[in-house]
Amino acid sequence: MNKSIKHGLKANWQQFLILVLINAFVGGMVGLERTIFPEYAESEFGLKSSTAFLSFILAFGITKAIANYFTGRLSNRLGRKKLLIIGWMFAIPVPIILIFANQWYLVVIANIFLGINQGLAWSSTVIMKIDLVGQKERGLAMGFNEAAGYLAVGVVAFLTGYIANQYGVTPYPFYLGIGIAILGLGLSVFFAKDTSEFAEHEKPEPSHTHQGNVFVETSFKSKTLSSVTQAGLVNNLNDGMVWGLLPALLFSMDYNSEQTGIVTALYPAIWGIGQLFTGKMADVFSHKKMLFYGMGLQGLVIVLFGFIQEYYLFVTLSVLLGVGTALVYPTFLTAIANNTKPVQRAESIGVFRLWRDMGYAIGALLSGVIADLMGMNYSILAIGILTIFSSLVIKFRMPS
């Protein structure tokens, strides 16, 4: 055993901090599209159909889900750092394509690249942080990781809305993405270190579950793992709807890009900041209770989105949605990691993230079809009810 390897946040704080910063840039890439895409789609491409417009989230979700799965499977073979660098190489073309796109299919292609970037880069930083800290601080580590990523989503979402309101929806907001991609790639190449040895030297805990077929156990068989996995899928299903339809709803009510940017930025910003607290809570409190209350709050807030028009209510509900999501997001990964053996953890996390981010694709398709057939308000209502149902699955299927 390599005696120089010590688990823990304090022992590895420098490398941990670098990975937190890298993940902030990963999140910033998603923030590019959070505010301005409804206006971008209509003004540049004349898209009116919700289903057609949400096709970019569909492409993003499927690609990210597949990339997550292969990150989990390949991280032990190729190494965490190599996959992180490959992920950033796929980020470079994204803002460039969005600047020069003259057909909607090019926007969809850009989001395929973005999905690969997010799957490889975000999953790699998650696995690397879990490797570094060991079991006792895993929730705190996930809180820092997800906080950095989603706070960056919110900051960039606000900045793109502000830039679009001042200078137009394209190309200036996307210049920000070029800088983010270059900085993320540079940090990954020159400062990140591979952490595979940390997983190899971690002693299995008695509570770890040995999984014969990791995919089947994580997806369906294990009551704990499968309950967490379905909640992860529904969480990103509703996030896909919020990403696409909430700014479209505000745009239809004649709110400008800056106002829309504030609402769409608050949700991921609170989601991000909140995880600094809920990540540590996931090391102490019941995972089941945190997931049940978090999913329930999300569902209630989303239902209410379909019944309001006042701007201050949109702001308030956006904050509450961020709180609900902050309760569940680091808890998902902590619960998965704490119930698998170290050598199987990366693959189990990959399976979880496959299903979780497939939620983006399902949410985009489902909410787009319902919006086109019945209207945006009915679509929002349906997704909210589905999220409440997911919280009940946690309550009645997941062991205490």
N, C-alpha and C positions, 0 to 999 in steps of 0.2 A: 504493500500500500504506500502511496506517495504521501509522506508525512507533512509535506508543505501545503497540502490541500486542507483548508479549514472552511467548513460551512458557516454561514451567518452573514447578516447584513453588515455588521461592524467590521468583520474580517475582510470583506470584499467590497467596501463602500465605493471605492474609486471606479471599479469596473461596473458596479451596479448603477452608479450615477451616469456613466456613459451610455448604458443601455436604456435608462430612463429618457435621456435626451434624444437618443436615436428614435425611441418610440413616439416621442412628441412630434418629430418630423414625419413619422409614418402616419400619425393621426392627421397632421396638417394636410397631407395629400387628399384625404377624404373631405376635409373642410372646404376645399376648392369648390365643390359642387353643391354644398348643403343649402345655400341661400339663392343662388342666381339661376339655377337650371330651369325652372319653369319659364322665366322671362327669356332666357337664352334659347330654349327650345321653340318658343312662340315667335320671338322677333327674328331669329336667324334661320329657322327652318319651317315656320308656319305650322307647328304641331298643335293640334287641338285635342286629339284623342288621349285620354289618360293612359290607356293600355300602350299606345305607341310611345308616348312620352316616357313611361316607366320602364320601357325596354332596356334603358341604360342600367337601371338598378338590377333588372333580371340578369343581364349579362355579367354585371359585377358580382352578384351574389353567387351564381353558379361557379364562376371562375375562382372566386375567393374560397368557396367551400372545398373545391377539388384541391386547390393549392394548400389549404390547411391540412387536408388529409395526407398529402404526400410529404409535407413538411414533417409531420409526426412520424411517418414511416422512414423517411430518408435521413432524419437528423442524426441518428446513431451511425449511419453508414458514411455519409458525406461530411458530417460535422456541422455544428450550428452556424458557425461564422460564414462558411461557404454559401449556405442557403440564404443567410441574411444579405450578403453581397449580391447574389443573383436576384433576390427580391428587389433591391434598389435599382438594379440595371433595368428592370421592367418599368420603373417609375419615370425614368428620364423622358420617354416619348409622350407620356400622357398629356402634359400641358401644351406641348408643341402641336400635337394632333388637334387638341381643342381650339387652339388659336387659328389654325389653318383649315379646319374642317369646313367643307361646303356641302356635304351630304350627311344625313343623320347616321348612316351606317358607320361613318368614321368616328362619330361620337361613341357608338356602341363598341367599336374596336378599342378606342381609348380606355373604356371602362373594363374591357377584358384585361388589358395591360394593368390597369389599376387593381383589379381583383387579384391578379398574380402577385403584384407588389405587396398588397395587404396580407394575403395569405402567407407568403413566404417570410416577409419581414416582421410582421406583427407576431406570428406564431413563433418565430425564432427568438424574439426578445422575451416572450413569455416563458419558453422552455429554458432559456439561458438564465433568467432570474430565478426560476424555481430550482435549477441546478445549484446556484450559488448559495441560497439562503438556508436550505434544509427545511424540515417540516415545521418547526416552531414559529417561524416568521413568514410562512408562505402566504398567508392572507395579507399581511402588511406589504409584502413584495408585490402581490397582484394589485393591491390598492395603489401603490406608487406607479406601477406600470400602466394600468388602465386610466389612472388620473391624468398622467402626462399625455397619453394618447387622446383622450376625449376632451380634455381642456384645450389641447391644440386644435381639435376639430372645431370647437366653439370659437376660439380666437380667430382662426382663419375664415370660418363662416361669416363672422362679423366683418372682418377686414374686406372680404370679397364683396359683401353687400355694400359697404361704405364706398369702396373703389368703383363699383358698378354704378352707384347713385351719382358719383362725381364725374366719372369719365366714360361711362358706357359699359355694357355687359361683357364686351370683348374688345380688344385682347388683354387690356391691362390687368384684370383680376388673375389671369392665368400666368402672367410673368412671375407672380409670387410662387407658383408651383415649380417653376424651373429652378429657382433658388433653393427651395425646400429639398427637391430631389438631389441636387448637387451636394448640399450640405450633409444629407442623410447618407449618401453613398460614401462621401469622404470620411465621415466618422466611422462607418462600418469597416472600411478598408484599413484605416491607419490606427484606430484606437480600440476597436472591439477585439476581445480575445475569445477563443473557443472554450466552452465550458463542459464538454462531454465527460472529461475525467471526474468532474464533481458528481455526476450521476452514477458513474461506475464505482465510486468510493462511498456512496451513501448506504448506510445499513438499513435494511427493510424494517419497518415498524410492524408490531403484531397485528394492527388493524388493516394492513394492506391486503387487498384482494388479489389472489393469483387468477389471471384470466386466460383460459385456454384459447378462446377466440376473442380477441380484444374488441373487434368490431361488433360482434353479436352481443357480448356482455355489456358494452358501453351503450349500445343503441337500444337493446330490448330486454335482455335477461336480468341483469342486476337491477333490483328495485331502486337502489340509490342512484346509480349512474344513469339509468334510463330516465328516471324522473327529472334529474338535473338536465339531461340532454334535451328532453322535450320542452322544458322551460326555456332553455337557451335558444331553441329554434323559434319559439313563439315570441321571445323578446326581440330577436332580430327581424322577425316577420313584422311586428308592429313598428320597429324602427325604420324598416324599409318603407312602410306606409307613411310614417311621419316625415321621412326624408323627401319623399316625392309629393305627397298630397298636402301637407301642412303649408309649405310655401306657396303651392298652387292655390290653396284656399284663400290665403291672405292676399295673394296677387289678384284673385277674382273679386275681392272686397275693396280693391283700389288702394291697399297699403303699398307704400313705395319700397324700394329695395333695401333702404337703410332700416325702416321699421320692421320689415320681414326678417332682415339680418339679425336684429336684436332678439326676436322671438326664437328663431331657429338656432341662434348661438347660445342662448341661455340654457336650453335643454342639455346639449352635450357638455357645456361648461360646468353646470351644477353636477351632472353625471360624473365629470372628471374630478372636480374638487371634492365631491362627496366621498369618493372612493379612498381618499386619504384617511377617512375615518372608518368607513364600512369595511375596508380591507383588514384593518386591525380587529374590527368587530368579528370578522369571519374566523379569526383565530381563537375567539373566546366564546361567542354565542352560538346558539343552535343554527346550523345551516338551514334546516327545514323551516324554521320560523322566519328567518331573513328572506328566504325565497318566496314563501307564501305571502308575507305582507308586501314585499316589493312588487311581485307580479300583480297582486290585487290592486295596489295603488296605481300602477301603470294602467290597468284595465279601466278603472273608474275615471281616471283623467282623460283617457282617449275617448271614452263614451261622451264625456262632457264637451270635448272639442267640437262635436257635431251639433251642439245646441247654442253656441255663443257667437257673438259678433263684436263685442266691445274689446278694444285693444288691451286694456289692463287685465282682462280675464285671460286672454291669450298668453300674456306675460306670466301671470300667476300660475296657470296650468302648465306652462313650459317648465317653470321651476319645479313644480311638484312631480312632473314626469321625470325630470332629472334625478330627484330624490329617490323615486321608486326604482329607477334603473341602477342607481349607485348602490342600492341595497343588494341587488342580485348579481351584478357583474363580477366583482372579485370573488363572490361566494361560489359562483359556478365553478371557476377554475380551482379554487381551494378544495371544494368538495370532491372534484374529480381527482386531483393530485393526492389527496389524503386517503383515497380508497383504492389506489393502485400501487403495485410494486415499482420501485425506481426504474428498473429496466424496461417496464411496460408503459411507464407514465407518458412519455413523449407520444407514443402511438395512441394511447387512450385520449390524450388531450387533442390529438389530431382528429380522431373520430368525432369527439364532442364538437370541435370547431367546424368540422365538415357539416354536421347537422345544423349547428347554430347559424352559420352563415348561409346555408341553404334557405334559411328563413327569409333572407333578403329577396331571393328569387321568388319564393312562394308568396311573400307579402306583396311584392311589386305586381305579380300576375293577378293575384286574388283581388287586391284593392283596386287595380286598374280596370278589371272586368266589371266589378260591382259599380265602380264610379261611372263607367260608360253606360251601363244598363240602367242604373237607378239614381245616380248622382253621388257627389263626393261625400255628403253627409251620411248617407246609408253605408258607404264603404267604411268610413271612420267608425261608425257604430258597430258594424260587424267585427272589425278588428279588435275593438275594445272588449266586446263580449267574449271573443275567442281568448283574449289575454286573461280575463277573469276565470274562464274555464281551466286554463293552464295552472292557475294558482290553486284550484281545487284538486287537480291531479297531484300537485306537490303535497297538499294536506292529507289526502287519503291513500296515496300509493307509496310515498317516500317514507322509509323508517325514521323514527325519531333519532 
